[in-house]
Amino acid sequence: MLLDLLQSTVAGLGRSLAFLWPNDPALRAPLAICLGAIPGALSRYYLTLFFSRWLGVGFPFGTFFINLTGALVMGFFVTLTLERSLTSPDLRFLIAVGFLGSYTTFSTYALDTSALWQTGHQGLAFFYWLGSAALGFVSLELGRFLARFLGRSL
């Protein structure tokens, strides 16, 4: 019963968005992404503030929560909409790329890792999974180093 309600809601939203958007797909996708990105970014911001005030700043609880819930919602939404063909591409752009893309890139990272794994590329999936975290950290530290280095020479 709950799944039926969710399916009809998602399908109805998809039809509504398709009716409201311009006919040109080159305009529809960016518009859907932008409209999803605003609430995604604001959700991330306010949840981070909430967790910082509630649990302190000794551990990034807000980011941790956002990454896990973003991955959960991405897995649920993509599976529900793609496997059951429940919604329009516009709504998928709005939710998966716009909202979740600005809420957390971790959800996309988890989806990409799963896609590699599911298509039989377990080695690439493992490299992407571990490499993104490890090389992301190294890249961040390199960026910090370069900023400090250039800051001294200015």
Backbone as a ProteinNet text record, in pm:
[ID]
protein_1_A
[PRIMARY]
MLLDLLQSTVAGLGRSLAFLWPNDPALRAPLAICLGAIPGALSRYYLTLFFSRWLGVGFPFGTFFINLTGALVMGFFVTLTLERSLTSPDLRFLIAVGFLGSYTTFSTYALDTSALWQTGHQGLAFFYWLGSAALGFVSLELGRFLARFLGRSL
[TERTIARY]
81.4	0	86.6	187.4	276.7	353.5	398.1	470.5	380	253.6	158.9	140.4	129.3	114.6	238.3	355.9	479.8	492	456.2	462.4	369.5	249.6	155.8	199.9	259	309.5	423.9	519.5	634.1	588.2	497.7	446.4	372.1	292.4	219	311.3	415	512.4	581.9	614.2	679.2	592	465.4	372.1	356.9	349.9	335.6	457	575.7	696.4	705.8	669.3	673.6	578.7	465	368.6	420.9	493.2	538.7	666.9	747.6	877.4	863.1	966.6	971.1	981.1	944.4	949.2	1089.8	1182.1	1319.5	1395.4	1435.5	1508.7	1640.2	1698.3	1823.8	1801.5	1679.8	1647.1	1587.8	1518.7	1448.5	1542.7	1644.1	1736.2	1809	1871.8	1939.3	1843.3	1722.1	1624	1586.2	1563.1	1530	1645.6	1767.3	1884.7	1896.3	1880.2	1888.8	1782.4	1659.6	1551.3	1569	1635.6	1664.3	1784.7	1880.6	2004.8	1982.8	1891	1868.6	1822.9	1715.9	1677.6	1779.9	1853.3	1956.7	2068	2113.2	2221.2	2174.5	2052	2000.4	1979.3	1935.3	1920.2	2054.4	2155.7	2290.4	2336.3	2318.8	2362.2	2292.8	2160.6	2086.2	2104.5	2118.7	2145.9	2284.4	2381	2515	2511.5	2439.6	2424.6	2355	2248.6	2173.1	2262.4	2334.9	2418.8	2535	2589.5	2698.1	2650.1	2531.9	2476.6	2433.2	2381.6	2329.5	2441.1	2538.1	2640.5	2781.9	2798	2929.5	3004.2	3126.9	3205.2	3327.5	3334.9	3449.1	3454.9	3341.4	3330.4	3229.2	3251.3	3157.5	3026.9	2947.2	2823.1	2727.8	2719.8	2630.6	2667.9	2793.6	2840.1	2822.9	2851.7	2835.9	2690	2598.5	2455.5	2411.6	2455.6	2419.8	2469.6	2592.7	2646.6	2568.4	2536.3	2463.7	2319.6	2251.9	2113.7	2107.8	2205.6	2209.1	2225.6	2313.4	2332.6	2206.2	2142.1	2017.7	1909.2	1889.3	1786.2	1820.8	1948.5	1989.1	1957.8	1995.5	1968.5	1820.8	1742.5	1598.4	1534.7	1565.7	1502.2	1538.9	1666.3	1708.8	1650.7	1652.4	1595.5	1445.7	1375.7	1231.1	1195	1263.3	1224.1	1274.6	1394.7	1448.4	1398.3	1395.3	1352.7	1202.8	1127.3	982.3	933	1024.5	990	877.9	898.7	791.9	787.7	893.2	895.6	961.5	943.7	1000.5	1149.2	1223.4	1364.5	1381.7	1286.7	1296.7	1298.9	1211.9	1208.4	1334.4	1386.1	1512.1	1625.1	1630.2	1732.6	1714.2	1589.3	1561.9	1607.3	1572.3	1603.2	1746.6	1781.9	1910.4	2029.2	2017.5	2130.5	2124.1	2007.5	1995.3	1997.5	1891.9	1882.3	1996.4	2008.9	2110.3	2252.1	2267.3	2399.4	2450.5	2359.7	2403.6	2393.9	2308.1	2297.5	2424.7	2469	2593.3	2639.8	2767.1	2819.5	2848.2	2843.6	2868.1	2764.8	2641.7	2537.3	2569.4	2621.3	2660.4	2780.8	2873.7	2991.6	2948.6	2853.6	2804.5	2731.9	2652.7	2580.4	2678.2	2779.1	2878.5	2955.2	2990.1	3058.8	2970.4	2843.9	2750.2	2732.3	2723.8	2706.6	2826.5	2946.7	3065.9	3059.7	3023.3	3015.5	2910.3	2792.4	2681.7	2707	2792.4	2821.9	2944.1	2989	3097.3	3237.3	3248.6	3380.3	3420.2	3431	3458.5	3593.9	3692.7	3823.6	3817.1	3748.7	3731.7	3646.1	3543.9	3458.8	3541.1	3624.9	3708.6	3806.9	3870	3964.2	3892.4	3776.5	3700.5	3657.9	3609.2	3563.1	3676.9	3786.3	3899.1	3978.3	3997.9	4076.6	4013.3	3882	3815.7	3839.8	3828.3	3849.8	3996.9	4086.2	4228.6	4285.1	4258.4	4311.8	4240.5	4114.1	4044.7	4111.6	4149.3	4220.6	4355.8	4430.8	4560.9	4544	4442.7	4418.5	4384.6	4304	4271.9	4397.3	4480.5	4604.7	4698.8	4703.9	4785.1	4731.6	4600.2	4540.2	4572.6	4567.8	4603.2	4749	4835.6	4978.4	5001.3	4940	4958.4	4907.5	4793.8	4740	4834.5	4890	4984.8	5113.4	5160.7	5283.1	5264.9	5155.3	5129.9	5101.9	5040.2	5012.4	5138.6	5243.4	5371.6	5442.1	5420.3	5493.4	5420.5	5298.8	5225.1	5255.9
-118	0	125.5	131.7	246	258.3	144.7	147.2	197.7	158.5	206.6	357.8	408.2	551.4	624.9	573.6	635.4	632.1	519	507.5	607.9	622.3	715.9	860.1	889.4	1024.1	1058	967	990.1	1002.4	917	922.9	1053.9	1097	1223.1	1342.9	1343.4	1451.8	1455.9	1339.3	1333.4	1391.6	1359.1	1413.9	1564.4	1610.5	1753.5	1830.2	1778	1845.7	1847.1	1738.1	1732.5	1836.2	1860.3	1957.6	2100.9	2128.2	2263.4	2303.1	2208.9	2239.8	2283.3	2350.2	2381	2250.7	2255.7	2136	2096.5	2189	2162.7	2086.2	1959.8	1882.4	1947	2026.7	2095.1	2198.1	2244.4	2337.7	2267.1	2158.5	2089.8	2026.5	1956.6	1889.5	1988.8	2095.5	2190.5	2259.4	2287.3	2350	2256.8	2131.2	2033.3	2018.7	2013.6	2000.3	2121	2240.2	2362.2	2365.4	2330.3	2333.4	2228.3	2118.9	2019.4	2056.8	2127.4	2160.6	2257.2	2348.8	2448.9	2383.4	2303.7	2240.4	2138	2075	1980.4	2049.6	2162.4	2237.4	2294.1	2346	2400.6	2290.9	2174.5	2061.9	2024.8	2018.2	1985.6	2089.4	2214.1	2322.9	2315.6	2305.6	2307.4	2179.1	2066.6	1943.3	1947.9	2003.9	2018.1	2108.3	2220.3	2309	2237.7	2166.5	2094.7	1995.6	1912.9	1812	1875.3	1984.4	2053.4	2107.6	2163.7	2218.7	2109.4	2000.6	1892	1805.3	1766.2	1669.6	1727	1853	1914.9	1898.2	1952.3	1953.4	1861.9	1775.8	1685.5	1577.5	1549.2	1451.4	1508.4	1492	1548.9	1468.1	1468.9	1391.4	1431.9	1561.2	1608.2	1551.4	1560.4	1507.5	1356.7	1290.5	1145.7	1106.6	1174.9	1149.2	1178.4	1290	1330.3	1227.9	1183	1085.4	953.6	907.7	781.1	793.6	900.4	916.3	946	1018.4	1044.3	916.1	828.8	699.9	614.4	615.6	540.2	589.4	720	776.6	753.5	766.9	742.5	598.3	503.2	363.2	335.1	388.7	368.1	432.1	558.4	632.3	575.9	550.3	499.7	361.3	276.3	142.5	150.5	228.4	240.2	297.6	401.4	468.8	399.7	348.3	286.4	144.3	65.1	-73.8	-84.5	12.5	7.2	111.8	186.7	291.2	380.9	433.6	507.5	656.2	713.2	857.8	909.6	1037	1101.9	1127.5	1144	1180.1	1312.8	1404	1533.8	1517.9	1432.7	1411.5	1338.5	1247.7	1180.7	1282.6	1376.4	1481.8	1568.5	1604.1	1689.8	1624.2	1497	1428.6	1374.9	1290.2	1219.4	1310.5	1398	1484.3	1615.7	1680.4	1810.4	1802.9	1742.4	1739.3	1659.8	1533	1448.9	1490.5	1545.9	1592.5	1708.3	1795.1	1904.7	1867.6	1773.1	1723.8	1648.6	1560.9	1487.3	1425.7	1438.5	1365.5	1220.9	1192	1056.4	959.3	1007.4	919.9	879.3	970.9	938.8	846.3	871	785.4	641.6	627.8	494.7	429.5	508.4	456.1	412.2	492.9	458.1	331.4	320.1	199.7	77.4	89.8	-20.8	-57	41.7	15.6	-61.5	-23	-97	-241	-258.4	-391.5	-477.1	-420.2	-494.9	-534.2	-458.8	-490.5	-580.8	-637.4	-734.4	-676.5	-549	-484.7	-465.6	-578.3	-571	-505.3	-531.6	-469.8	-318.2	-271.1	-126.6	-67.4	-141.4	-93.8	-75.3	-172.6	-163.2	-47.5	-33.6	76.9	210.9	224.3	349.2	378.8	274.4	290.4	335.6	262.1	294.5	413.7	416.9	523.5	660.4	668.7	798.5	854.1	769.5	815.8	850.4	758.6	780.6	894.2	890.1	993.4	1127	1121.7	1244.9	1314.2	1236.3	1292	1348.4	1272.6	1318.6	1446.2	1450.4	1568.8	1690.3	1669.7	1779	1833.4	1743.1	1786.7	1856.7	1808.5	1874.2	2014.4	2029.2	2161	2254.6	2204.3	2286.4	2328.7	2233.7	2264	2372.4	2357	2455.1	2593.5	2598.4	2726	2795.3	2717.6	2774.6	2819	2735.8	2766.5	2894.8	2903.2	3023.1	3143.7	3120.8	3230.1	3293.1	3215.3	3268.2	3350.7	3316	3385.4	3511.3	3535.9	3656	3773.7
0	0	0	86	90.6	-40.3	-95	-222.4	-334.5	-335.3	-436.6	-426.6	-304.1	-283.9	-333.6	-300.3	-344.6	-496.8	-556.7	-702	-768.8	-720	-782.2	-761	-644.9	-619	-712.8	-725.5	-814.1	-958.5	-1001.3	-1138.2	-1161.3	-1064.7	-1077.4	-1084.2	-1001.3	-1007.1	-1142.2	-1193	-1323.8	-1432.6	-1431.4	-1531.3	-1512.9	-1388.8	-1362	-1411.5	-1382.4	-1427.2	-1578.2	-1641.6	-1787.2	-1846.6	-1783.4	-1831.9	-1816.5	-1708.5	-1679.4	-1751.7	-1790.6	-1850.7	-1995.3	-2044.2	-2187	-2267.1	-2392.6	-2476.7	-2516.4	-2512.5	-2554.3	-2445.5	-2473.2	-2371.8	-2330.2	-2418.2	-2383.8	-2273.3	-2256.8	-2148.5	-2027.5	-2050.9	-1943.1	-1842.2	-1889.8	-1796.4	-1706.5	-1760.9	-1671.2	-1574.4	-1620.6	-1532.4	-1417.4	-1448	-1343.7	-1244.5	-1294.4	-1207.5	-1115.8	-1170.7	-1089.1	-980.2	-1016.3	-918	-808.5	-839.1	-736.5	-652.1	-712.5	-641.7	-526.3	-542.1	-437.1	-306.5	-306.9	-179.4	-131.2	-222.2	-180.7	-103.3	-156.9	-91	42.5	45.2	170.9	275.1	232.2	325.4	385.6	301.5	349.8	452.3	421.3	509.1	645.4	643.1	769.1	850.7	784.4	859.2	923.8	853.3	911.1	1033.8	1025.3	1141.6	1257.2	1225.8	1328.2	1403.1	1328.6	1393.8	1470	1419.6	1490.1	1624	1624.1	1748.7	1844.8	1790.4	1873.8	1930.1	1846.2	1886.7	1893.3	1859.8	1864.4	1732.7	1731.4	1608.3	1614.3	1714.2	1728.2	1620.6	1560.2	1450.9	1352.7	1223	1125.1	1113.5	1221.2	1224.1	1111.6	1083.7	978.8	842.7	807.8	679	674.6	783.3	791	766.5	835.8	818.4	675.2	620.9	484.7	383.6	397.9	303.5	307.3	426.3	437.8	389.2	427.5	382.3	232.6	180.7	37	-42.3	4.6	-62.5	-52.5	63.4	81.6	-14.5	-19.2	-105.7	-252.9	-289.6	-428.4	-468	-384.1	-414	-425.7	-333.4	-334.3	-457.4	-481.2	-589.9	-726.7	-749	-879.7	-905.4	-804.6	-821.9	-848.6	-769.7	-785.1	-921.7	-963.4	-1087.5	-1212.7	-1211.3	-1332.7	-1352.6	-1246.8	-1261.8	-1286.6	-1242.8	-1260.6	-1359.9	-1420.2	-1517.8	-1466	-1346.6	-1280.6	-1309.1	-1358.4	-1363.9	-1489.9	-1511.2	-1628.8	-1607.8	-1716.3	-1703.1	-1629	-1645.4	-1577.7	-1426.2	-1374.5	-1230.3	-1183.4	-1262.9	-1226.8	-1220.8	-1316.9	-1311.4	-1187.9	-1157	-1043.2	-912.4	-892.3	-766.4	-763.7	-860.6	-855.1	-882.9	-980.7	-1015.7	-939.3	-938.6	-873.9	-722.8	-664.3	-518.5	-456.7	-496.2	-432.7	-471.8	-592.4	-634.3	-550.1	-505.6	-419.5	-271.7	-240.1	-102.6	-66.7	-155.2	-134.2	-264.8	-294.6	-410.2	-371.7	-243.6	-197.2	-252.3	-268.4	-321.3	-464.8	-543.8	-681	-680.6	-591.4	-576.1	-544	-453.3	-417.2	-534.9	-608.5	-724.4	-834	-861.5	-963.3	-925	-797.8	-750.7	-770.6	-733.7	-750.5	-897.7	-983.9	-1127.6	-1183.1	-1142.8	-1186.1	-1135.9	-1009.7	-949.9	-1020.2	-1040.4	-1100	-1245.6	-1314.6	-1454.5	-1468.1	-1356.2	-1360.4	-1355.2	-1324.3	-1316.9	-1170.4	-1097.5	-954.5	-924.7	-1007.2	-986.9	-1000.6	-1104	-1121.5	-1010.2	-968.3	-860.1	-731.8	-700.8	-581.3	-592.8	-711.1	-732.5	-717.3	-779.3	-772.2	-628.4	-558.6	-421.5	-329.7	-332.9	-245.6	-298.3	-429.3	-489.7	-472.4	-482.4	-465.3	-325.9	-226.2	-88.8	-64.9	-100.5	-73.4	-158.9	-288.6	-376.5	-356.2	-314.1	-279.3	-162.1	-61.8	53.3	10.8	-69.6	-118.2	-200.7	-286.1	-368.3	-283.1	-179.3	-89.3	-21.3	27.3	93	-4.5	-129.6	-231.8	-258.4	-267.5	-286.1	-171.6	-50.1	66.7	60.6	25.1	13	-92.2	-209.7	-318.3	-277	-208.1	-164.8	-66.6	25.5	122.1	53.3	-40.5	-114.2	-195.9	-267.7	-349.6	-260.9	-146	-53.2	0.8	17.3	67.6	-38.2	-164.5	-271.4	-318	-267.4	-310.6	-225.6
[MASK]
++++++++++++++++++++++++++++++++++++++++++++++++++++++++++++++++++++++++++++++++++++++++++++++++++++++++++++++++++++++++++++++++++++++++++++++++++++++++++

